[in-house]
Amino acid sequence: MLVAHRRAGKTVSVINDIIERATYNTRPSPRYAYVAPFLKQAKDIAWLYLKEYAAPFQPKINESGLFVELLALPNAPRITLYGADNPDSFRGIYLDGLALDEFGNMKLSTWKEILLPTLIDRRGWAVFMGTPNGPNHFRDMWYDALEKDDWFTEFLPVNATNIIPEDDLLMMKGMMDPEQYAQEMLCSFEASVRGAIYARQMEQMEQEGRIGDYHAQKGLPVDVVMDLGYRDLTVANFTQERPDGILVDKCIYDNLKPIGDYIREIKEYFALTGHRMGTIWLPHDARAKSLQTGKSIVEQFIAAKLRPKIIPELSLLDGIAAARQSFPHYYFNKDRTKDLVLALKSYHRKYDEDRKVFTDEPVHDWSSHFADTFRYDAIVHNRRVHDTGPRSGMRAGIVDPTGPGVHYGFALDDIWDTQPKRGNRL
């Protein structure tokens, strides 16, 4: 996995890498491929490089087929340029190695269903490279590869390569949006989401070390907060509220499963961990009766001897405001909330290029269901919206920043509750 900034030289590097590997491949008729999102793009980006750096090996150049054969080597390895826009061009071939440039702009199925099988016979290798360009499979694979010992990873932001003059970088900073510069030049996967709704809050959580090795404490109840779907994702957070913060201990998700499967997973969590079950929170649509069974999801929980509550209703924008206010109190179990963390970084509004504004409504994509669950979580654990009992400390509530003056995220009774009691003295 290679993540590099624009103009870092990754195409030149990988073309030379392919040629070098071909020089010590002793198998008969080696085959290598450089793949770009589009065939024309592959030709524009890599064809001149391939011909130039293959020159010392007496190449046989085929302009129409976009391949060279290195005739100076006894087994005449062939290197071909392809476009991922024509997946059928890969069928029936074998490869000793391939490089996928700007992998995030290709369909993941092209790799998994078509290109991966071409490597199996020869036990070939693959390079995935590009510049971050949003919440996609390239980012997911990057994070997965970082945790695996059998993957090589290289991360090259512009401040690591130092190949672009400082004056040029200053000019680019002045002309690009901060998110664009962070994406294109600093290789930030998080900043690559333009209009990200919770970007600053997630960045602050990481800086303060609140995404880490945190675990639910025995003896304190753990709530379950759910967003329901069938074709869309069903997501559930296992959340424990403590006097000094709110911990999301685990996040589970799936789709195309009956509600009984999630009820079983919830019971298994408490059986395996020994934690005390708190409140199960369901969205309003859990009251709707199914046309197939005639029962609502609430009734199915009750039949399983679990008595859920309905999440207090709040508009989408007010719920997002509530979530933003609640972020400073949250902690995440890093190992068991990875997808939730990525989703909250990716949740974003669409940018209208013509009007030069972001839309009010968030984009509905894979991250929406995780973000909805966290929004519900913030609502039910925010004492301004739902008072769960005696207060254990000062907690910022939902602030409606209307009118002039200074607005605070707490009320006078919050301050009173934090003061030591001295009998009847005021």
N, C-alpha and C positions, 0 to 999 in steps of 0.2 A: 504494500500500500504506500503510495507516494502522494502526499498533499503538498502542493507548491504554489507560490504566488504567480501572477501573470508575468511573462517574460523571464521566468526563472531558468529556462533552457531544458525543461523536462522532455520535450520531444527529441531534441538533439541527443540528450542523454540516453533515452530508451532505444533510439535507433542504433546508436553505437553499442549499447548493451546487447541488442539482438545479434548484431554482426559479430561481436566478440564471442558470444556463446556458440554461434554457428561454427567458429573456427576450431573449437575443440569437441564438437559433436561427431562421434565416430560411427553413428548409425547410418544406414543407407538412406539416401534421399531425404534429408531433414527438411522440415517445413515450418516456417515461422510466419506470424501475422502481426501487423500493426492495424488496430481497429479504431476508427474515429466514429462519432455519431452519424456522420453522413459520408458517403464515398467522395463527393466533391471536396468536402472538408479534409479528408485524409490526403487527397491529392495536393490540395493547396498547402497543407501544413507540412507534410512529411516526404513528399515525393522527391523534391530537390535534395533534401538531406540524405535520403536513402541512396540516391545515385552518387552523391558526392563522397560519402563515407564508405561506399562499397567499391570505389574506384581502384584501390590497391589490390583487389582480389579478382581482377579480370572479369568484371560482371557482364553477364548477358542480360541486356535490358529490354523488357517488353513494355512498350509505352501503352498499348491498348489494355493489356492485362494488369498493369501496375505491379509488376513483380521483377525482381532481379535474381539471377542465379550466380553464385560466386564460383566461377569455373576454376579459379586458382586452387580451390580446395578439392580433394579427391572425390568427395561424395556430393559435390555441387549443391550446397544448401540453397533453398529458395525462400525469399522473403517477399511477402505480398501485402499490399495495402487493401483494406476492406472498409466498407461502411456498415454500421449497425442498422442502417435503415433498410438493408436488404438481407434479412436473416437467412433466406434460402441459399444465399451464396456460400454459406458455411456447411451446408448439409453434404454429407458424404466424404468430407475431407478429414485428414488427421493433422495434428499440429504438435511440434516439439515445444513450442512456447508462443505466447502472444502477449501483446501490450494493449490495454484498453485505455485510450486517451479520452479525458472528460467523461469518465464512466458515469457520473451522475446524470448526464444527458441521454443515456441509453436506457432501454427497457431492461429491468432486472431479469426478466424471463429470457432475453436473448443470451445472457450469460449462463443461467442455470439450465435451460432446456436445450440449447444448441451448442454454445461454445465449450462448456465444461466437458461434454462427452467427447469432443474432438481431442482432448488432452489425455484421455484415460489410457488408450493403447500404448502411448509412448511415455507415460508418466511425465507429462509436460508441466511447464510452469506458467504462471500468469502474473502480470503486473497491472494493478488497478491504479490509475493516477488521474489527477485533475485538481482544479481549484474549487473550494466549496461553493455551492450554488443552491443552498436551501435544504429543507428537511426531506431528504430522499435516501435511497438505498446506499449511496456512496458514503454518506455520513454514518449510517447504521453499521456498515461493514468496517468503517474506520474505527469506531468505538469497540466493535467486537475484536478486531485484529489487535488492538492495544493490549488486550487481556490474554492473548494466545502466544505461547512460546514458539510455535512453528510458523509464525508470520514475521516478515521483516517490515518495519514501518519507518517512514522518513517524513518529517514535518519541516517544511522550509518556508516560513514567513519571510518577508522582505528584510526584516531586521536580523535574520540569521544568515542570509546569503551576502548581503552588502554589495550586490552587483549593480544596483541602480543608484545613481548619484543623489545625494541628499537634496540638492536643489530641485531635481525632478520630483522627488517624493513630496516635497513641500508644495510644489505646484499642483500635484495630483490631490493632495489633501484639501487644497483650496477649492478645487473644482468638483470633487466628488462628495456625495453624502457620507457622513461618518460610517454608516452601515456598509455602503458600497466599498469604501476604502478598507474597512476591517475585513470584508469578505475577500476582495480581490488581491489585496496586498499583505494582509496580516493572517490570511487563511483561517478566519474565525467562522466556525460552523454556526455558532450561536448568533453572531451579528449578521449572518447571511440572510436572516429572515427579516425582510423589510417590513416595518410596521409591527414588529413583535410586541405583544401586549404586556408580557411579564418579563421582558428581557432584563430590565434594570433590577427587578426584584430577585431574579434567579442569579444574576451576577453578584448581587450583594450576599445572597445565601452562600455562594461558593467562597467568596472572599472572607466571610465570617466563619467558615468551617461548619456550617449547619447542614451540609449534605455529607454524611460520613457514617461512621460505625456506631450508630445509635440503635438501641433495641427497646422494645416495650418492656415496662417494668411489671413484675409479678405483683398481684394484689390490687392493681388499679384497673378499672374497666377499659376495654378497647371497643370503640364504636366502629360500625361498618357503614360507610356512606357509598351509595350506588347511583350510577347513571345507567339506565336500562336501554337495551337495543336487542335486535335479533339479527337482521342483516348488518346493521351497524354494530359497533362494539358495545358490549356491556362491560363497564369498568367498576371496580369496587376498591375503595381505600379502607385499610384497617388503621384507625387513628386513635391515639391515646392522648387525652388532655391531662397535663400536669400543672402544678402551680406556676412553674416558670416557663412553660412552653407547650406546644402541641406537636406531637410526633406522628408522622405517617410511617408506620412500621412496615407496611407491605401494600403493594398494589397488584391486583389481578385483573385480567381482561380476557375476553374471547368473544366470538360471535357464532351465530347459527347453532346455539345450544339452548335447550329448554331451561326454564328458571330453576328447575329441580337440581340441575348440575351445579349451579352457583350456590344454592342452599347447601348442597353437600360439601362444596369447597369451604364455605364459611364455617360449617360445623367441624370440618377437619382441621382448620386453622386453630380453633380453640381447643380441640382435643389434643393436638400435637404440642401446642405451646403451653397449655395449662393456664392461659390468661382468662380473666373473668370477662364474660361477654357484657358489653354495654348496650347501647341503643343501636338498632338497625334503622338507618334512614333511607327512605325511598322517595323518588320524585313523584310529582302529582299524577303522572300517567300510570302509576302502579295501581291506581284505583279502577282503571278501565278493565272491563270484563272481556276476556278472549272469546271470539266467535266460535272457536273450535272447542274449548273446554267449558265455556260458560262461567269461568272463575277469573277473578282478578289476581294479579301478582300478590297483592296484599293478602288475599285469602289463601293463596298457596303457601305463603310464609306462616300464616296462622295455623294452617293444617300441619305444618312441619314443627309446630310448637315454638315458633319464633314470632314475637309480636312486634312488628315494625311501627315506626312513626313516619309521618309525611314531612318532607323538608319544607320549612317556611317559604312561601312564595315571594320571589323578588324578581324584578325585571332583569333581563340579561345585563344591561349596562350597570344597573345598581349592584348586581351580583359581582360583576368584575371589579367594581369599586370596593366592594366588601372584601374580595380576595386580595386586592392590592394592600388594603389596610391591614389584613391579617398576616401577610407574608413575614413581617419581622418576628412573629411568634412561632413560626413553623421550623421543624427539623425533619429531615428525610433520612430513612435508612437507605444508604447508598446502594447496597447490593440488591435490595428487594423493591426499589422504586425507580430503576433505571429508565424504563419507558415513560413513566410519569414525568421524570425530570426532563427528558428529551422533548416530550410533548409540550410541557410548559414553556420551554425555550422556543418552540416552533410556532406556538399559537399566535396568529397574527391577523391583522386587517389587510384587506386588499388595497393596493395603491392605484388610484385613478390617474393615469398619465395625462389625460386631457385636462382634467380639472385641477391637477396637482395637489390632490388631497387624498387622505386615507378614508375609506368608507367607515361608517359607524359600526356596521355588523362585522364580526370576525369571519374569516374564511372558514367554510365548513370542509374540513379534511380529516385525516387520520388523527390529528392532535385534538380535535374538537371534543371528543368524548372524554379524554383524560382531563382536559381543561374544564369541562362541565362538572365532572366529579369533584375536582378540586374546588371549584366555585361553590358547589353544594356543601363541601366539607367546611369551607370558610364561613358559610352562612350559619350552619348549625353549631359551630364552635365559637361564634362571635356573640358575646353576651348582649350586644346592642340589638341583635335580631331575635335571638332565642335565649331566654334566661334559664340556664340549666340548674340554678340553685345558688347557694351562697357563693359570693365572690372570693377567690383565693388570692387575688392580687390585681394590680392595675392593668387593664387591658385596653388597648386602643380599639375604638369601635368604628362604625361606619361614619365618615364625616361628609356632610353635605356642604361643599365649599361654596355657598351662595352668599352674596352680599359682601360688603367691604369689611375690613378688619381682619383680625387674626382668629383662626378657627383651630381648636384643639381636638385631638382624638380621644379625649376623656372628659368625664363630667365631674362635678364636685363630689358626688357620692363615691366615685372611684378613689379620689384622694382621701376621703374620710375612711374608706375601708382599709387603706394601707397604713393608717396611723395606729400606733399602739394604744390600747384602751386603758384609760386611767379613771376607772369608776365613772362618776357622773360629772367629772370636771370637763370643761370645754376648753 
